[in-house]
Amino acid sequence: MRNPQLNSNGELTHLLTVEGLPRAILNHILDTAESFVPLADRDIKKVPLLRGKSVFNLFFENSTRTRTTFEIAAKRLSADVYNLNINASSASKGESLLDTINNLSAMQADLFVVRHASSGAPHLIAQHVAPHVHVINAGDGRHAHPTQGLLDMYTIRHYKKDFTKLTVAIVGDILHSRVARSDIHALTTLGVPEVRAIGPLTLLPSGLEQMGVRVFTDMAEGLKGVDVVIMLRLQNERMRGALLPSAQEYFKHYGLTQEKLALAKPDAIVMHPGPMNRGVEIDSPVADGKQAVILNQVTFGIAVRMAVMSIVAGA
């Protein structure tokens, strides 16, 4: 069955999930992003690739980094950008998601960037838009966050070069994390030989082994000899019931401190998709330390989102 993200020529026309995308397309996105990174140092940071196109940011969930970097990316591509205030829109009055999309499509929208609390919402939209309209998933429920996964891959490639020689640990609330799912699919597709998931049993979903992941509940054991540490935020807003005794207890066992980081390779990098809970999943000396590349992830995210938008809109 044809991947719904690809057109009949095998080109990327929507970005809904990393899962199922071939390695060649992931590398094409990363290579395209690399060509955009130097723009940040130029006096004029714009290129005309999306001039005349209308990009609508539809964030049905709160976001700072993702929405802002998408807006910056679209403007650097010379697109016209519209940020829909969902709380003040007709959606807050009961208008259905597809009716909202149809009305915006009637305003000549070319590209929708969608964040939604319901898994699958961007897929639903992609099924109902005209062929010339493109959809990018900016995070849907627990399902996927493909551009975060891709900017994480760009960051890893920037510092470590060769995916096929790495051991990568993803630590924390993997059960509720759409970032973890996107990272795992991207890492395995790009040839990382060992992906580790570290966390308490209550925050580890079933089926990780089937995804090619080694599972650890002991952080010290899981961090031994890794090249990359990806810390995850505790997704308290998605939790139902008591999955943890306390934040302090969690930090004791799974918070990244300098002592725990010392178990990884000396040149290991530390990543975090943000927002960070200091003193819960990561200690400030680590977050601000020389091995952390967390702010670089944000910077690279603009180039990666430029790459995705330019590729899908050109398909």
N, C-alpha and C positions, 0 to 999 in steps of 0.2 A: 504494500500500500504506500502511495506517495506521501512523503512528509508534508503536512499542511503548511509548514513554514517556507517551503521551496516552490518555485514556479516550475513550469514544464521543462525549462532549461536547466533545472537544478540550482538556480540562483536563489539566494535568501531574499524573500519578500516580506516576511514578518520575523520577529525574534520573540518567540513565546517561551522557549526552554532550550537549554543546552543539550538536554537528553536527546539522543538520536541524530544530532548533527555530526557530519563527518569531520575528521581531523583537518581536512583541507580547508573547510569553511572556517573553523576556529582559527587556524593559522592565518587565513586571509584577513580576518578581523584584526588579529594581533599585529600583522604586518602593516595594515592600513593605519591602525592607531599609532604605530611607531612613526609614520610619516607626519602625523599631526602634532606629536609632542613638541617639536621645535617652535610651533606657532606661539606657544606661551611666552617665549622670549622675544617675540617680535613686537615692534611698536604698533603695527596694525595686525590684529590677531584674527582677521577674517579671511575666509576663502569663499568664492561664489557658488559652491556646489549645490546649495539648496535655495538659491535666490528665487523668489517668487513662490516658494512652497509655504504652506501653512501647517505649523506643528501645534497640536493641542496637548497640553499636559493635563491629564485627568487623574488627580490623586484623591482617591476615595479614602485613603488612609494618610495620616500625618507623615511628613517627611521633610528633612532639611537638606542633607547632603545630596540625596538622589534627585529630588526635584530641581534643586539649584544647579547641579552639574548638568542635568539634561537641558535646562534653560540656557546655560552658558554655551553648551555644545551646539545647540540649534542656532543660537545667535552667531557663533563663530562660523557656522556654515552659511550665514546670511539668510536664514529662514525667518519668516514672520512667526512669532511665538505667542501663544495665548495660554495663560494659566487659568483654568476654570476653578473658581472658588466653590467647591462642592457644597459647603455648608450654606451658601447663599444661592445655590442653583435650584432648578426645578426638581433635581434628584431628591433634595431634602423635603420636597412637597409630595413625594410619592411617584414621581415619574420613573418609569422602568429604565434599566441600563440601556437597552437597545433603542428606546425612544430618544434618550439623551444622545446616543451616538448618531441616530438618523437625523436629528435636528442639526447637530454639528456638521455632519456630512453635507447637509443642504447649504451650509455656509462655506463650502469648498475646502473642507479639511483634507489634507494630504497624508498626514501622519498623526496617529494617536499614541501617546506614551501613557500607559495605564498602570496605576497601582490600585489594588483592590483587596479587601479582606477575604473575599471568596476565591478559593482555588478554582482556576479554570475560567475566570471572568475574561481575561484577555483572549483566550482561545475562542470563547463565545463571540466576542466582538469581531475577531478575525474572520469568522465564518459568515458574518452578515454585512461586511463592508464591500464596497465596489472593488473591482480588481486593481484600480489605480491607487487605492488607499492602503496604507501600511500600518501595522500595529506592533508596538514594542512593549513587552511585559516589564514593568518596573517593580515587580513583586506582587505575587498573588497568593494570599493565605499562607499556608505552610508549604506550598508547592514548589515555586521556583523564583529565582531572582537572577536571570541570566546575565544582565550587564554587570552585576556585582561579581558573579563568577568569572566573567571575562576580564574584568579589571584586576581581579586577584591573579588570574593566569598571566596577565601582562606584567604585573609586579614581580611575580615569581620568575618569569623569563628574563626580565630586566636584570635581576640580581644573580640568578643562578644559571642562566643560559640554556642548559640542557635538561629537559624534563625527564629524560630516560635514565637519569642517574640519581634521582632524588627520593628521599623519604619525607613525606609530608604528614604532619599531625594536625587534625582538626579537634579542638578541645571545647567541651562545654555542652550547651543545650542543643544537641543535634536533633532531638525529637521535634522541636518546634521551629527549626531553622530552615528556611527556604534557601538561604545562602549556602549552608552545608550541602544540601542536595545538589545545587548547581555546581559547587566546587568539586564535589565527588565525581559527578558526570564529566566535568571538564578535565580533571586531573587524569582520570582513567583513559579518556579518549586521547589525550595528548601523550600518553605513554609513561606516566609516572609508575614505577614498579611497585611502590609500597605506599598506600594511603592508610593512615591510622585514624581511628575515632576513639577519643578519650572522654570519659564522663561517667557519672553515676548511672547505674542500671535504669533508674527511673527516667533518665533523659536520653537514653539510647534507643532508637526505634528498632524494631525487628527487621530482618532482611538486609542488614548492612553487609554481612559476609557475602551474600549473593551479589552485591554490588562491587565485590572485589576489595572490601575494606577489612583490615585487621582491627578488632575491637579490644580496648583496654579499659578497665575500671580503675587501675592504679596509675596515677599520673606519672610517677617517677619511672615506672617501667615503660610507659608509653612514649615518654620524651627521649629515651636513650638514643643518642646518635641521629636525631632527626635534623634535616636541613631547613625545614620551614615549619613554623608554629602558627596556626590560624586560630586565634581565640574568638569565641562567640559570646554574644550578649545573652544573659538570661532573659528569655521572652516571657516575662511575668504576665503580660497582657493576654497571652495565648494559653496560659496554664489553667487547668481545671483541677481543683483539689490540691492537697499538700504533697508536692513531689520532692520537696527539700525540707530538712529540719529548720535551717535558717541560712541567711546570707553569709553570716560569719563562719558557719560550719562548711558551707560550700567553698568559701575562699581558702579555708584551711587545707582542704583536700584538692581543690581543682583551680584555685587562683594561681595565676602565673607570677611567681616571685623570681628574684635573681638566683636564688638557690636552686629552684626547679629548672630554670632556664639553663643553668650550668650543666645539666645532664645532656642537653642537646649538643650538636656540634658547635665549636667555638665561633664559627661564622654563620650560625643559623640566623634567619631573619624572623621577626615577630610581626604578625599581621592581625588586623581587627577590622571588621566591616563597619563598626560604629553603630550607634553611639556607645562609647565605653562606660562601663560602671566601674570606676576606680575603687579598689578595695573589695570588689566582689569577684570579678573574673580576672582582673589584672592589677598588679601593684604599680603605683606611680613611677618608681624608679625604672621599671621595665618599660612602661608605656612611653616614657620620656628618654629612654636609654638609646645607646648607639646601635643596638640591633633592631630597634623598632623602625618599621617603614610605613607606619599607619598614615601619616600625613601625605606621604608619596602616593599611597593608594588613591587618595582623594584627587590629587593632581592628575594622575594617570587616568582616573575615571572620566575626566572631561574628554581626553583624546579617544578613549575606548568608545564612549557614547557618540562622539562625532563619527567614528568609524562605522558603528552600527547604523546610524541614521543615514549616512551617505551611501552605504551599501544597499540597505533595503529600499531606499527611495530611488536608487538607480537600477533596481532589478526590473 
